[in-house]
Amino acid sequence: MTSREWRYFWLRFGLVSVALVFLARLFFVQIVEHGKYVREANAMRIKQYELLAKRGEVYFMDGDDKVSPAILNERTWTIFVDPSFIIKNAGTNGVKKKEVVQEKLTEVLGDSLIVKWDKVWENEDNMYVEIAKQIDYDTVVKIKELGLKGVGRKETSRRVYPNGTMAAQLLGFMNAEGTASGVEGALDKRLTGTNGMLKTVTDVNEIPISIGNDNIEVPAQNGENIVLTIDENIQRKVDGILERVVKNYNGGIAAASAIVMQPTTGKVWAMSNYPTYNPEQYWKEKDANVYVNRVTETPYEPASVCKPFTYAAAIDTGKLNPDSTYVNTGSTVVGDRTIKNAYSTADVLGTLTFRKALDYSLNTGSVEVLRRMGDGNITKSARKTLYNYYHDIFGLGERTGIELFEAKGTIISPEDTEGNAVRYANMTFGQGLNPTMIQVAAGFSSLINGGDYYTPTVIAGTYDNGALKPAEAKLPVRRTVTKATSTEMRRMLEEVRGQNGGKNDPAGYSIGVKTGTAETLDANGRYTSNKTIAGALGFGGSKADGALPEYVVMIRLDGNKLLWGAIDAIPVFTEISNFMLEYLRIAPQI
């Protein structure tokens, strides 16, 4: 071949070779590595977003059919940075981009920063570090205006408590780790909801577009908006009374608690504790005890407010006629112990009816009631009967099932070696056992409502689209005493009220009450009267024939000194009781 022909040959050969290389590369890209490049393309144009569920809000009742906010959500944002992107992209004039980002974000966020910058930059491969949480809208706008690459934001929310400290221990709070107390914790599953997912094609600005077969959306399921049975007006009143009383005692009262219930349904209208705190600023409290809902979580010895249970057990089993008598000498011997009456009743001696023994809250009377259940002695059979009523029937020492965190408490069984005659003699007047306030109040409600035990509840229903959907009405779970026994106990407690503060009641109402003064244990485990717990437990309602009590009120005052139920707790009961008569618009029977 001539030189020209060779040149053409090699030119054709080169062109064919290049074409073959291109064809081979295209085959490799389009056939062999097709899946790889599809995945990379999708990674650029298809984004996956987490759709956050809205945490349910919580509401109080406001009267019979209105609701008011107790816990709301406020829109906030979490700010994060991508250190791997920022570090690998230097700025101009030799200034590292991370230094610019750090300076500008520090200027905007200030004290809201939750991490030190050296920790942010220590791992150059890290793609996500949160630097601030619960940032408000105005601050987010400022950050967006900075136009910083590698800085992102994620929408979140924070809980807002519009009523400040009101019902704080009941409502609870959520800390930074997501651990919650009160309603926030106990009803967390119902409030939380379930996050959703959006997988979608995006445009060049990473804005989701609604076309394409690759779009997948699983909607978020928001948490329930829960309405509590707590009546805002009753709760606010009770909170205010406890705060004033504690402050007026100038340190004489360490803590105060109260509960107001509807005895014919088990609904809790108020659950109050003082000292209290602001759930939005829970971290400022130094004493964690202030977070505890003492009504449901703190068992204690309630003292003589338990005497109605003892009397009811004996009357219900036919072992006691309230008009029968015993001889009161001011003390009684059980085993190796001498049990005495309170100092204030030292001169109440002689032959007394059991009605009078309850009127004067005589410990000797309640011990004698236990003896009557054993045909004259505190036998094991008598102790079993009392245990059955206290524990199995009235529910003391067992969780009630209320929709809150609650403690179990303790009632020693007569089968236990510690369940001897001495302990059970003390149990007749509320010492030597450890129930919670909610247990005592729920049991007492059944005692005076005709004998129906309702599981106490704080759930009124849910709130959606501006409407209250009431929870299904709860039925009684068991009978505690006969209607006749319940009627008799109401009558006896009304007589006690005549002895204890009745002159301060408005005329024409049925009011009954029992007080208690509990000795506490000192550092050596011995009972002392230097610090006592004063209590009052009672009911109120119409005096009309056949009417049942419309409210139950229970008070607990933990003293730093000697307190008396009949002196210190009774005025608190009276003030709440009189408020309830007016608030519920109960008509007097004159």
C-alpha positions in Angstrom: 0.0 0.0 0.0 1.1 3.5 -0.7 1.9 5.8 2.2 -1.5 7.6 1.7 -3.3 4.3 1.9 -1.5 3.5 5.1 -2.4 6.8 6.6 -6.1 6.2 5.7 -5.9 2.7 7.2 -4.5 3.8 10.5 -7.0 6.7 10.6 -9.9 4.3 10.1 -8.4 1.9 12.6 -8.1 4.6 15.2 -11.6 5.8 14.6 -13.0 2.3 14.9 -10.9 1.7 18.0 -12.2 4.8 19.6 -15.8 3.9 18.7 -15.3 0.4 20.1 -14.0 2.0 23.4 -17.1 4.2 23.5 -19.4 1.3 22.8 -17.7 -0.8 25.5 -17.9 2.0 28.0 -21.6 2.6 27.2 -22.3 -1.1 27.6 -20.5 -1.1 30.9 -22.4 2.0 32.1 -25.8 1.2 30.7 -25.8 -2.5 31.2 -23.3 -3.7 33.8 -23.4 -0.7 36.2 -27.0 0.4 35.4 -28.3 -0.3 38.9 -25.4 1.7 40.5 -26.0 4.8 38.5 -29.8 4.6 39.0 -29.3 4.5 42.7 -26.9 7.5 42.6 -29.3 9.4 40.5 -32.2 8.6 42.8 -30.1 9.7 45.7 -29.8 13.1 44.1 -33.4 13.5 43.0 -35.4 11.4 45.5 -35.3 12.5 49.2 -36.8 10.9 52.2 -38.3 13.0 55.0 -39.6 12.1 58.4 -43.1 13.4 59.0 -43.2 14.3 62.7 -46.4 13.4 64.6 -47.8 16.2 66.7 -47.9 15.4 70.4 -51.4 15.5 71.8 -52.4 18.4 73.9 -54.0 18.3 77.3 -57.1 20.1 78.5 -59.0 20.8 81.7 -62.7 20.8 82.1 -64.2 24.3 82.6 -67.6 23.5 84.1 -69.8 20.8 82.7 -69.3 21.2 78.9 -66.4 23.5 78.2 -62.6 22.8 78.1 -59.6 25.0 78.8 -56.0 24.4 77.8 -53.6 22.7 80.3 -50.7 21.7 78.0 -50.2 23.1 74.5 -47.6 22.7 71.8 -45.5 25.6 70.5 -43.7 25.3 67.2 -39.9 25.3 67.6 -36.8 24.2 65.6 -33.6 22.2 66.2 -30.5 23.7 64.5 -27.8 21.3 63.2 -24.6 21.5 61.2 -22.8 19.2 58.8 -19.1 19.4 59.9 -17.9 17.2 57.0 -19.3 19.6 54.4 -18.2 22.8 56.2 -14.7 21.7 57.0 -14.0 20.5 53.4 -15.2 23.7 51.9 -12.7 26.5 52.7 -13.7 30.2 52.4 -11.8 33.0 50.7 -8.6 34.7 51.8 -7.5 31.6 53.7 -10.3 31.8 56.2 -11.8 28.4 57.0 -15.6 28.3 56.4 -16.1 26.6 59.7 -14.8 29.7 61.5 -17.3 31.9 59.6 -20.1 29.5 60.4 -19.1 29.3 64.1 -18.8 33.1 64.5 -22.1 33.9 62.8 -24.1 31.1 64.6 -22.7 32.0 68.0 -23.7 35.6 67.4 -27.3 34.6 66.6 -27.8 31.7 69.0 -25.7 32.9 72.0 -26.7 31.0 75.2 -29.0 28.7 73.2 -26.0 26.7 72.0 -26.0 23.2 73.6 -22.6 22.0 72.5 -19.1 23.4 72.5 -17.7 24.2 69.1 -14.5 22.1 69.5 -16.8 19.1 70.0 -18.6 20.0 66.8 -15.4 20.0 64.7 -13.5 17.2 66.3 -14.8 14.5 63.9 -14.4 15.8 60.3 -16.5 12.9 58.9 -19.5 13.7 61.0 -22.4 14.8 58.9 -24.9 15.8 61.6 -24.5 17.6 64.9 -27.3 19.3 66.8 -26.2 22.7 68.2 -29.4 24.2 69.5 -32.9 23.0 70.4 -36.3 24.6 70.9 -35.4 27.7 68.9 -38.2 30.2 68.1 -39.3 31.4 64.7 -37.6 34.8 64.8 -34.2 33.2 65.5 -34.7 30.7 62.7 -35.4 33.5 60.2 -32.2 35.2 61.2 -30.2 32.0 60.7 -31.8 31.4 57.3 -30.9 35.0 56.3 -27.2 34.2 56.9 -27.3 31.8 53.9 -24.8 29.5 55.5 -24.2 26.2 53.6 -24.0 23.1 55.8 -26.4 24.5 58.4 -29.9 23.0 58.7 -33.0 23.1 60.8 -35.6 20.6 61.8 -39.1 21.5 63.0 -39.9 20.4 66.5 -42.2 21.6 69.3 -42.1 22.4 72.9 -44.7 22.0 75.6 -46.3 25.1 77.0 -48.2 25.3 80.3 -50.5 28.3 80.1 -51.6 28.0 83.8 -48.1 28.2 85.2 -47.8 26.2 88.4 -51.4 25.0 88.6 -51.8 21.2 88.9 -48.0 20.9 88.2 -47.5 17.6 89.9 -50.5 16.2 88.1 -49.6 17.4 84.7 -45.9 16.7 85.0 -43.2 17.6 82.4 -40.9 16.2 79.8 -37.1 16.6 80.2 -34.5 16.9 77.5 -34.1 13.2 77.3 -37.8 12.6 76.8 -38.5 11.2 80.3 -41.8 12.5 81.5 -43.7 12.7 84.8 -47.3 13.2 85.7 -49.9 13.0 82.9 -47.1 13.6 80.4 -45.5 10.3 81.4 -48.4 8.2 82.5 -50.3 8.9 79.2 -47.2 9.1 77.0 -48.4 6.4 74.6 -51.7 8.1 73.9 -50.1 11.5 73.6 -47.0 10.6 71.5 -48.5 9.5 68.2 -46.6 7.8 65.3 -44.2 9.6 62.9 -44.8 9.2 59.2 -42.5 9.2 56.2 -42.4 11.0 52.8 -40.2 9.6 50.0 -40.5 11.9 47.0 -38.8 13.3 43.9 -37.4 16.8 44.4 -36.5 19.6 42.1 -33.1 21.3 41.9 -33.9 23.3 45.1 -34.8 20.0 46.9 -38.4 21.0 47.1 -40.8 18.0 46.9 -42.9 17.7 43.8 -46.0 15.7 43.6 -45.5 13.7 40.5 -43.6 10.4 39.9 -44.1 6.7 40.6 -41.3 6.9 43.2 -43.3 9.0 45.7 -44.3 7.2 48.9 -46.1 8.9 51.7 -47.0 7.4 55.1 -49.0 10.1 57.0 -48.0 10.8 60.6 -50.6 9.9 63.2 -50.9 12.7 65.7 -51.2 11.9 69.4 -54.6 12.2 71.1 -55.8 15.5 72.6 -56.8 14.4 76.1 -59.4 16.2 78.3 -58.9 15.6 82.0 -61.8 15.4 84.5 -59.9 18.1 86.5 -62.1 21.2 86.7 -60.0 24.2 86.1 -62.0 26.3 88.6 -61.9 23.8 91.4 -58.3 23.1 90.9 -57.3 26.8 90.9 -59.3 27.3 94.1 -57.8 24.3 95.9 -54.3 25.2 94.8 -54.7 28.7 96.1 -56.0 27.6 99.5 -53.1 25.2 100.0 -50.6 27.8 99.1 -52.1 30.4 101.5 -52.3 27.9 104.3 -48.7 26.7 104.0 -47.4 30.2 103.8 -49.5 31.4 106.8 -47.9 28.7 108.9 -44.4 30.1 108.4 -42.6 26.8 108.0 -44.9 24.9 110.3 -46.3 22.9 107.4 -43.7 21.1 105.2 -46.2 20.1 102.5 -49.9 20.1 101.8 -52.0 17.9 99.5 -55.7 17.7 98.7 -58.1 15.8 96.4 -61.7 16.6 95.4 -63.7 13.8 93.8 -67.2 13.0 92.6 -68.1 10.0 94.7 -70.8 8.6 92.4 -68.5 8.4 89.3 -64.9 8.3 90.5 -64.1 11.5 88.6 -61.3 13.6 90.1 -62.1 17.3 90.1 -58.9 18.5 91.7 -55.6 17.1 92.8 -53.3 19.6 94.4 -49.9 19.7 96.1 -47.9 22.5 97.6 -45.0 23.4 97.4 -45.2 23.4 93.7 -43.2 24.4 90.6 -43.4 25.7 87.0 -43.3 22.7 84.6 -41.8 25.0 81.9 -38.8 25.7 84.2 -38.6 22.4 86.0 -34.8 22.4 85.8 -34.6 25.3 88.3 -35.9 23.1 91.2 -33.2 21.9 93.5 -35.4 19.4 95.5 -36.8 16.7 93.3 -39.5 15.9 95.9 -41.4 18.9 94.5 -42.2 16.9 91.4 -44.0 14.1 93.3 -47.7 13.9 93.2 -48.2 13.0 96.8 -51.9 12.2 96.3 -51.1 9.1 94.2 -47.3 8.4 94.8 -46.7 8.8 98.5 -48.1 6.2 100.9 -48.4 7.3 104.5 -50.2 6.6 107.8 -53.5 8.5 107.5 -54.5 8.0 111.2 -58.1 8.4 112.3 -59.6 9.2 108.9 -59.5 5.4 108.6 -61.8 4.9 111.5 -65.0 5.0 109.3 -63.6 1.9 107.5 -63.2 0.0 110.8 -66.7 0.9 112.0 -68.2 0.1 108.6 -66.6 -3.3 108.6 -68.1 -4.2 112.0 -71.6 -2.8 111.1 -71.6 -4.4 107.7 -70.8 -7.9 109.2 -73.5 -7.5 111.9 -70.9 -7.4 114.7 -71.7 -3.8 115.8 -74.7 -1.7 116.7 -73.6 1.9 116.8 -75.9 2.5 119.7 -74.4 -0.2 121.8 -71.9 0.8 124.5 -68.5 0.1 126.0 -66.7 1.5 129.0 -64.0 4.0 128.1 -61.2 4.4 130.7 -59.0 6.5 128.5 -56.7 3.6 127.5 -56.8 -0.1 126.6 -54.1 -2.8 126.8 -53.4 -5.0 123.7 -50.6 -7.5 124.1 -47.7 -5.7 125.7 -48.8 -2.3 124.6 -51.1 0.3 126.2 -53.1 2.3 123.6 -54.3 5.7 124.8 -56.8 8.3 123.5 -55.6 11.7 122.3 -54.8 14.3 125.0 -57.8 16.4 124.0 -60.3 13.7 124.9 -58.7 12.7 128.3 -61.8 13.8 130.2 -64.2 11.8 127.9 -64.6 8.8 130.2 -67.3 6.3 131.3 -69.9 4.3 129.4 -70.2 5.6 125.9 -72.0 4.6 122.7 -69.9 3.8 119.7 -71.4 6.8 118.0 -69.9 9.0 120.7 -66.6 7.1 120.4 -66.5 8.1 116.7 -67.6 11.6 117.5 -64.7 12.1 119.9 -62.3 10.0 117.7 -61.5 7.7 120.6 -58.8 5.1 119.9 -60.1 2.9 122.6 -63.5 2.9 120.8 -62.0 1.7 117.5 -60.0 -1.0 119.2 -63.1 -2.2 121.0 -64.9 -2.3 117.6 -62.2 -4.8 116.4 -62.7 -6.8 119.6 -66.4 -7.0 118.8 -65.5 -8.5 115.4 -63.7 -11.2 117.3 -66.6 -11.7 119.8 -64.6 -9.9 122.5 -61.0 -10.5 121.6 -58.7 -9.5 118.8 -58.7 -12.9 117.3 -57.1 -13.9 114.0 -60.7 -14.1 112.6 -61.3 -10.5 113.6 -58.0 -9.5 112.0 -58.9 -11.3 108.8 -62.2 -9.5 108.7 -60.6 -6.1 109.1 -57.9 -7.0 106.5 -60.6 -8.1 104.0 -62.5 -4.8 104.3 -59.4 -2.6 104.4 -57.5 -4.3 101.6 -59.8 -6.4 99.4 -63.0 -4.4 99.7 -62.0 -0.8 100.2 -58.7 -1.2 98.2 -56.2 0.2 100.7 -52.6 -0.9 100.0 -53.4 -1.7 96.3 -53.2 0.5 93.2 -56.5 1.9 92.2 -56.0 1.8 88.5 -56.2 5.6 88.0 -54.5 6.7 84.8 -51.5 8.2 86.7 -48.3 6.9 88.2 -49.3 5.5 91.6 -47.7 3.7 94.5 -49.1 0.5 96.0 -48.7 1.1 99.7 -48.7 -1.6 102.4 -51.3 -3.4 104.4 -49.8 -6.2 106.5 -51.8 -9.5 106.3 -52.8 -11.3 109.5 -51.1 -14.3 107.9 -47.8 -12.4 108.3 -46.0 -12.6 111.7 -46.2 -8.8 111.8 -49.9 -8.9 111.4 -50.5 -9.4 115.1 -53.1 -8.0 117.5 -51.0 -4.9 118.4 -50.6 -3.9 114.7 -54.3 -4.5 113.9 -55.3 -2.6 117.0 -53.3 0.4 115.7 -54.7 -0.1 112.2 -58.2 0.5 113.5 -57.2 4.2 113.9 -55.0 4.4 110.8 -51.5 3.7 112.1 -49.4 0.7 111.1 -50.5 0.8 107.5 -49.5 2.8 104.4 -52.1 3.5 101.8 -52.1 6.5 99.5 -54.5 9.4 99.5 -56.2 8.3 96.3 -56.8 4.8 97.8 -58.4 6.2 100.9 -60.5 8.8 99.0 -61.7 6.2 96.5 -62.6 3.7 99.3 -64.3 6.4 101.3 -66.3 7.5 98.3 -67.8 4.0 98.1 -68.5 4.0 101.8 -70.8 7.0 101.6 -72.2 6.7 98.1 -74.4 3.6 98.8 -71.6 1.1 98.5 -70.4 1.3 94.9 -66.6 1.3 94.3 -65.6 3.3 91.2 -62.1 3.2 89.8 -60.9 6.8 90.2 -60.3 8.5 86.9 -58.7 11.7 85.5 -59.8 11.1 81.9 -63.0 13.0 80.7 -62.5 12.2 77.0 -60.7 13.6 74.0 -60.9 16.9 72.1 -60.9 17.0 68.3 -62.0 19.6 65.8 -63.2 21.9 68.6 -65.5 19.3 70.2 -65.3 17.2 73.4 -65.8 13.5 72.9 -66.6 12.1 76.4 -65.0 8.9 77.6 -67.3 6.0 78.1 -68.9 6.2 81.6 -67.3 3.8 84.0 -69.4 1.3 85.9 -68.9 0.3 89.6 -66.3 -2.5 89.8 -67.6 -3.9 93.1 -69.8 -3.5 96.1 -68.1 -2.5 99.3 -70.9 -2.2 101.9 -74.7 -2.5 101.9 -76.8 0.6 101.3 -78.0 0.3 104.9 -74.4 0.4 106.1 -73.6 3.3 103.8 -76.6 5.3 105.1 -75.6 4.6 108.7 -72.0 5.8 108.1 -73.2 9.0 106.5 -75.4 9.6 109.5 -72.5 9.0 111.9 -70.1 11.2 110.0 -72.7 14.0 110.0 -72.7 13.7 113.8 -69.0 13.8 113.8 -69.2 17.0 111.8 -71.4 18.5 114.4 -68.6 17.9 116.8 -65.9 19.1 114.4 -66.4 22.4 112.6 -70.1 22.0 111.7 -70.9 25.5 113.0 -69.1 26.9 109.9 -71.3 25.1 107.4 -74.1 26.9 105.7 -77.5 25.6 106.8 -79.5 23.0 104.9 -76.8 20.7 103.7 -75.5 17.2 104.5 -71.9 17.5 105.5 -69.9 14.7 107.1 -66.2 14.5 108.1 -63.6 12.6 109.9 -60.2 14.0 111.0 -56.9 12.4 111.8 -53.7 13.2 113.5 -50.9 10.8 112.6 -47.7 10.4 114.5 -44.6 10.0 112.3 -41.4 8.0 112.7 -38.3 9.6 113.9 -34.7 8.8 112.8 -34.7 5.8 115.2 -37.9 4.4 113.8 -40.0 5.4 116.8 -43.3 7.2 116.7 -43.1 10.8 117.7 -45.6 13.6 118.2 -43.1 16.4 117.5 -44.0 16.2 113.8 -47.5 15.0 112.8 -49.6 14.6 109.7 -53.0 16.3 110.1 -55.8 15.1 107.9 -59.5 15.6 107.2 -61.8 13.4 105.0 -65.4 14.2 104.3 -68.3 14.7 102.0 -71.0 17.2 101.2 -74.2 17.5 99.3 -78.0 18.0 99.4 -80.0 17.2 102.5 -82.9 16.0 100.4 -84.3 12.6 101.1 -82.4 9.9 99.2 -79.8 12.3 97.9 -76.2 11.0 97.8 -73.1 13.1 98.5 -72.0 15.1 95.6 -68.3 15.6 96.5 -65.6 14.1 98.6 -62.7 16.2 99.9 -59.5 14.9 101.5 -56.8 17.0 103.1 -53.2 16.1 104.2 -50.9 18.5 106.0 -47.4 17.2 106.8 -46.1 19.2 109.8 -42.7 20.4 110.8 -44.3 20.5 114.2 -47.3 19.1 116.0 -50.4 19.6 113.9 -53.9 18.5 114.7 -56.5 17.3 112.2 -59.4 18.9 114.2 -57.5 22.2 114.5 -55.3 22.5 111.4 -56.9 20.4 108.7 -60.6 21.1 109.4 -60.5 24.8 108.4 -59.0 23.7 105.0 -61.7 21.1 104.5 -64.4 23.7 105.5 -63.2 26.3 103.0 -63.1 23.8 100.1 -66.4 22.3 101.1 -68.2 25.6 101.2 -66.8 26.5 97.8 -68.0 23.2 96.4 -71.6 23.8 97.7 -71.6 27.1 95.9 -69.8 26.0 92.8 -72.0 23.0 92.2 -75.1 25.1 92.9 -76.5 22.6 95.4 -79.8 23.9 96.7 -80.1 23.9 100.6 -83.0 22.1 102.2 -84.3 24.5 105.0 
